[in-house]
């Protein structure tokens, strides 16, 4: 017989097992003990997800292994998508055991000194013992500092961003600034106007309405909670701060601020975007939008960025260098009509899966330079009107890979 230790919620639970037994059976025994479904938990060994189909003796030659257990809903880091960084849990455990050994040795040395003093031994013996104590103290101090450092890294990379993400104290909100010059302004796109839409668009709106509704969002105007509404009506005039607090993670953010002309600033830095797969038309027609903060936005699952900034003609600068576009397929009209846009950072863009780039920079009349050296148009059949109306953009100020003949063809009209 062998033994597997499960570390769950700070407690160690031991399960007796056979060396040839499948890990799924061993984990099921553990789940029966704590009365939880095996599918609701995640099992980690060596900092990685444990393969439950493997037998115990395939994982380790040791008699005892330690398995870290987390709730399944907390398995992914929203920033990097990884389970753990650098097997840090195992590192902390190993180091902690080392410190315990050091402290045991330290206690033993102190006992020896006390006995030597009692027995009035020669001073040279006591001095040697003190030297040993000093060495052990220094080692313990260094090890404890390393543990604290590793714990802080683990806490910031995993616990703060993942395990606590469902806690109500953790922010999941979008902060907006509106310039309110009328009695009633649009805060969000009204997803209830489905009747007037063409049938092919209805699915997108219905998907959006599942997440953008009063069951999932609380709205605060100048820190005062208001009744959920797509519009805000009051007599106050001037700049107002609006917070949209989400109660659960959402997958669709397309059309969320469609045609909100009073919207001036958006800050997504406190928004949990780890599940978002559609960002099309999010600020479509926001003609007075001046700035948008995407610095911590996770776009790794996004497949649609079409019409994102369509006719946002007050935007002067956009830094999208943090975007992960490896799964994006559609970028049609992405920056079309951004007539005031001067600076645009797309240096991280991976467009290898994109199939549509038509009208991407159409009517970007103020754009002076572009770095498209990371662009790959292998899956784009043909590009139409990519740079039409880009009056200030010159061929010499566009960086591209020389093999990108489709983009080169579009540059001929500049």
Secondary structure, DSSP 8 states (H G I E B T S, - for coil): -EEEEEEETTEEEEEEE-TTSBHHHHHHHHHHHHT--GGGEEEEETTEE--TTSBHHHH-SSSEEEEEEEEGGG-S-TTT--S-STTHHHHHHHHHHHHHHHHHHHHHHHHHHHHHHHTT--HHHHHHHHHHHHHHHHHHHHHHHHHHHHHHHHIIIIIIIIITTTSTTS--EEEEEEEE-SSEEESS--TT-GGGS-HHHHHHHHHHHHHSSTTTEEEEETTEEE---SEEE-S--EEEEEEEEESS--SB-TTTTTT-TTEEEEE-TT---TT--B-TTTTTT-TT--EEE-TT---TT--B-TTTTTT-TT--EEE-TT---TT--B-TTTTTT-TT--EEE-TT---TT--B-TTTTTT-TT---EEETT---TT-S---SSSTT-TT--GGGEEE-TT-HHHHHHHTT-
